[in-house]
Amino acid sequence: MKNLNYLLVLAVTSIFGFLPLAAQTAAAPADTAAAAPIAPPPAPAARLSPHETISLHVGSGRNAPLVTITYGRPLSKKAGTTEVRKVWGALVPWGQVWRMGSDEATTLITQVPLDFNGTTVPAGAYTLCMFPDDKGTTKLIINKQIGQWGIPYTPAIQANELARVDMKKDTLNAQVDEFTIALVADPATGGGIIKAFWETTQYSVGFTVKK
Protein backbone atom coordinates (compact mmCIF):
# COMPACT_ATOMS: atom_id res chain seq x y z
CA MET A 1 0.00 0.00 0.00
CA LYS A 2 2.90 2.39 0.76
CA ASN A 3 4.35 1.70 -2.66
CA LEU A 4 0.98 2.30 -4.34
CA ASN A 5 0.63 5.62 -2.50
CA TYR A 6 4.13 6.53 -3.69
CA LEU A 7 3.15 5.86 -7.32
CA LEU A 8 -0.03 7.91 -6.94
CA VAL A 9 1.91 10.87 -5.54
CA LEU A 10 4.33 10.72 -8.46
CA ALA A 11 1.42 10.62 -10.92
CA VAL A 12 -0.24 13.69 -9.39
CA THR A 13 3.10 15.53 -9.41
CA SER A 14 3.73 14.79 -13.09
CA ILE A 15 0.24 15.87 -14.16
CA PHE A 16 -0.08 19.09 -12.18
CA GLY A 17 3.54 20.18 -11.88
CA PHE A 18 3.75 20.36 -8.11
CA LEU A 19 3.65 18.04 -5.14
CA PRO A 20 0.50 18.53 -3.02
CA LEU A 21 1.44 19.46 0.51
CA ALA A 22 -1.10 17.03 1.90
CA ALA A 23 0.81 14.21 0.21
CA GLN A 24 4.39 15.28 0.93
CA THR A 25 4.75 12.97 3.92
CA ALA A 26 3.91 10.02 1.64
CA ALA A 27 6.33 11.06 -1.12
CA ALA A 28 9.01 8.52 -0.24
CA PRO A 29 8.95 5.08 1.37
CA ALA A 30 10.10 5.12 5.00
CA ASP A 31 12.84 2.54 4.43
CA THR A 32 13.89 2.29 0.78
CA ALA A 33 16.64 -0.27 1.42
CA ALA A 34 14.32 -2.70 3.19
CA ALA A 35 11.31 -2.17 0.94
CA ALA A 36 9.95 -5.12 -1.04
CA PRO A 37 10.14 -4.97 -4.85
CA ILE A 38 7.45 -2.70 -6.29
CA ALA A 39 4.71 -4.70 -7.99
CA PRO A 40 2.83 -3.17 -10.94
CA PRO A 41 -0.37 -1.41 -9.76
CA PRO A 42 -3.60 -3.27 -10.55
CA ALA A 43 -5.33 -2.30 -13.78
CA PRO A 44 -8.15 0.20 -13.12
CA ALA A 45 -11.73 -0.83 -13.73
CA ALA A 46 -13.12 0.22 -17.09
CA ARG A 47 -14.48 3.74 -17.18
CA LEU A 48 -18.18 4.08 -17.84
CA SER A 49 -18.38 7.86 -18.32
CA PRO A 50 -16.52 10.73 -19.99
CA HIS A 51 -14.17 12.68 -17.73
CA GLU A 52 -13.36 16.36 -17.39
CA THR A 53 -10.79 18.55 -15.63
CA ILE A 54 -11.80 22.09 -14.71
CA SER A 55 -9.71 24.85 -13.14
CA LEU A 56 -10.11 28.30 -11.60
CA HIS A 57 -7.49 30.94 -10.82
CA VAL A 58 -8.18 32.29 -7.34
CA GLY A 59 -6.90 35.83 -7.01
CA SER A 60 -5.91 38.37 -9.64
CA GLY A 61 -3.91 37.71 -12.76
CA ARG A 62 -3.19 34.67 -14.91
CA ASN A 63 -0.45 33.60 -12.53
CA ALA A 64 -2.83 33.42 -9.59
CA PRO A 65 -2.96 30.04 -7.81
CA LEU A 66 -5.09 27.31 -9.35
CA VAL A 67 -7.89 25.21 -7.95
CA THR A 68 -8.51 22.13 -10.11
CA ILE A 69 -11.18 19.40 -10.08
CA THR A 70 -11.11 16.18 -12.12
CA TYR A 71 -14.25 14.05 -12.23
CA GLY A 72 -16.37 11.59 -14.20
CA ARG A 73 -19.62 12.75 -15.84
CA PRO A 74 -22.38 10.13 -15.70
CA LEU A 75 -25.57 10.51 -17.75
CA SER A 76 -29.13 10.28 -16.50
CA LYS A 77 -30.07 8.68 -19.82
CA LYS A 78 -29.51 4.92 -19.66
CA ALA A 79 -26.82 3.79 -22.10
CA GLY A 80 -28.18 2.48 -25.40
CA THR A 81 -31.73 3.59 -24.67
CA THR A 82 -33.88 6.70 -24.54
CA GLU A 83 -34.82 6.01 -20.92
CA VAL A 84 -34.07 8.94 -18.60
CA ARG A 85 -33.42 7.67 -15.10
CA LYS A 86 -34.41 9.54 -11.95
CA VAL A 87 -31.25 10.88 -10.34
CA TRP A 88 -31.73 12.23 -6.82
CA GLY A 89 -33.18 9.63 -4.49
CA ALA A 90 -32.72 6.82 -7.03
CA LEU A 91 -29.55 6.74 -9.13
CA VAL A 92 -27.98 8.83 -6.33
CA PRO A 93 -29.62 7.60 -3.11
CA TRP A 94 -30.43 9.93 -0.25
CA GLY A 95 -28.53 9.42 2.98
CA GLN A 96 -25.50 7.70 1.43
CA VAL A 97 -22.04 8.94 0.46
CA TRP A 98 -21.88 9.51 -3.31
CA ARG A 99 -18.59 9.77 -5.22
CA MET A 100 -19.75 13.02 -6.87
CA GLY A 101 -19.24 11.68 -10.36
CA SER A 102 -18.34 8.26 -11.71
CA ASP A 103 -15.44 5.84 -12.07
CA GLU A 104 -12.38 7.10 -10.12
CA ALA A 105 -12.94 9.25 -7.07
CA THR A 106 -13.39 12.94 -7.86
CA THR A 107 -10.17 14.86 -7.13
CA LEU A 108 -9.62 18.42 -5.92
CA ILE A 109 -6.14 19.96 -6.10
CA THR A 110 -5.45 23.41 -4.67
CA GLN A 111 -2.17 25.30 -4.75
CA VAL A 112 -3.16 27.48 -1.79
CA PRO A 113 -5.02 26.92 1.50
CA LEU A 114 -8.77 27.39 1.12
CA ASP A 115 -11.51 28.33 3.57
CA PHE A 116 -14.87 26.58 3.20
CA ASN A 117 -17.32 28.32 5.54
CA GLY A 118 -14.77 28.39 8.37
CA THR A 119 -13.15 25.04 7.55
CA THR A 120 -9.51 25.30 6.46
CA VAL A 121 -8.33 23.02 3.64
CA PRO A 122 -4.52 23.17 3.32
CA ALA A 123 -2.90 23.26 -0.10
CA GLY A 124 -2.75 19.77 -1.55
CA ALA A 125 -4.80 17.02 -3.19
CA TYR A 126 -8.09 15.66 -1.90
CA THR A 127 -11.04 13.48 -2.84
CA LEU A 128 -14.47 15.10 -3.04
CA CYS A 129 -17.70 13.26 -2.27
CA MET A 130 -21.23 14.31 -1.43
CA PHE A 131 -23.72 13.21 1.18
CA PRO A 132 -27.12 14.04 -0.39
CA ASP A 133 -29.85 14.60 2.19
CA ASP A 134 -33.49 15.15 1.25
CA LYS A 135 -34.54 15.97 4.82
CA GLY A 136 -31.60 18.09 5.90
CA THR A 137 -28.54 19.78 4.45
CA THR A 138 -26.48 18.07 1.76
CA LYS A 139 -22.76 17.94 2.60
CA LEU A 140 -19.58 18.23 0.55
CA ILE A 141 -17.07 15.71 1.92
CA ILE A 142 -13.37 16.58 1.66
CA ASN A 143 -11.14 13.54 2.18
CA LYS A 144 -7.35 13.35 2.41
CA GLN A 145 -7.09 9.94 0.71
CA ILE A 146 -6.63 10.15 -3.07
CA GLY A 147 -6.27 7.85 -6.05
CA GLN A 148 -8.87 5.24 -5.15
CA TRP A 149 -11.81 4.02 -7.23
CA GLY A 150 -14.91 6.02 -6.35
CA ILE A 151 -16.74 3.21 -4.55
CA PRO A 152 -17.09 1.67 -2.05
CA TYR A 153 -16.66 4.40 0.56
CA THR A 154 -15.17 2.16 3.22
CA PRO A 155 -14.64 2.94 6.93
CA ALA A 156 -10.89 3.08 6.22
CA ILE A 157 -11.45 5.80 3.61
CA GLN A 158 -13.93 7.64 5.83
CA ALA A 159 -11.30 7.75 8.57
CA ASN A 160 -9.32 10.14 6.36
CA GLU A 161 -12.07 12.75 6.10
CA LEU A 162 -10.90 16.31 6.62
CA ALA A 163 -14.32 17.93 6.75
CA ARG A 164 -17.97 17.91 5.76
CA VAL A 165 -19.31 21.31 4.75
CA ASP A 166 -22.85 22.47 3.99
CA MET A 167 -24.00 22.84 0.39
CA LYS A 168 -26.76 25.13 -0.82
CA LYS A 169 -29.56 23.57 -2.87
CA ASP A 170 -31.24 25.34 -5.81
CA THR A 171 -33.73 24.29 -8.49
CA LEU A 172 -32.76 24.63 -12.15
CA ASN A 173 -35.13 25.75 -14.89
CA ALA A 174 -33.92 23.16 -17.40
CA GLN A 175 -33.11 19.44 -17.20
CA VAL A 176 -29.39 18.57 -17.14
CA ASP A 177 -28.71 15.09 -18.54
CA GLU A 178 -24.96 14.88 -17.84
CA PHE A 179 -23.64 15.47 -14.33
CA THR A 180 -21.63 18.69 -14.31
CA ILE A 181 -19.29 20.40 -11.86
CA ALA A 182 -18.36 24.05 -12.40
CA LEU A 183 -15.76 26.24 -10.71
CA VAL A 184 -17.01 29.81 -10.79
CA ALA A 185 -15.21 32.94 -9.62
CA ASP A 186 -16.89 34.91 -6.83
CA PRO A 187 -15.96 38.61 -7.23
CA ALA A 188 -17.57 39.45 -3.91
CA THR A 189 -15.10 37.34 -1.93
CA GLY A 190 -12.17 36.95 -4.34
CA GLY A 191 -12.62 33.20 -4.05
CA GLY A 192 -14.83 30.81 -5.93
CA ILE A 193 -17.90 28.57 -5.89
CA ILE A 194 -18.10 24.84 -6.57
CA LYS A 195 -21.38 24.08 -8.34
CA ALA A 196 -22.62 20.54 -8.95
CA PHE A 197 -25.75 20.12 -11.04
CA TRP A 198 -27.71 17.22 -12.44
CA GLU A 199 -31.34 16.65 -13.36
CA THR A 200 -33.06 19.85 -12.18
CA THR A 201 -31.04 20.38 -8.98
CA GLN A 202 -27.89 22.36 -8.24
CA TYR A 203 -25.77 22.07 -5.10
CA SER A 204 -23.08 24.67 -4.40
CA VAL A 205 -20.55 25.79 -1.80
CA GLY A 206 -18.29 28.83 -1.75
CA PHE A 207 -14.67 29.08 -0.75
CA THR A 208 -12.02 31.77 -0.28
CA VAL A 209 -8.24 31.79 -0.12
CA LYS A 210 -7.20 31.31 3.48
CA LYS A 211 -5.40 34.40 4.76
HELIX and SHEET records of a PDB file:
HELIX    1   1 LYS A    2  PHE A   16  1                                  15    
HELIX    2   2 LEU A   21  ALA A   26  5                                   6    
HELIX    3   3 PRO A  155  GLN A  158  1                                   4    
SHEET    1   A 6 HIS A  51  HIS A  57  0                                        
SHEET    2   A 6 LEU A  66  GLY A  72 -1                                        
SHEET    3   A 6 THR A 106  THR A 110 -1                                        
SHEET    4   A 6 GLY A 124  PHE A 131 -1                                        
SHEET    5   A 6 LYS A 139  ASN A 143 -1                                        
SHEET    6   A 6 GLU A 161  ASP A 166 -1                                        
SHEET    1   B 4 THR A 119  VAL A 121  0                                        
SHEET    2   B 4 LEU A 114  PHE A 116 -1                                        
SHEET    3   B 4 GLY A 191  VAL A 209 -1                                        
SHEET    4   B 4 LYS A 168  ASP A 186 -1                                        
END                                                                             
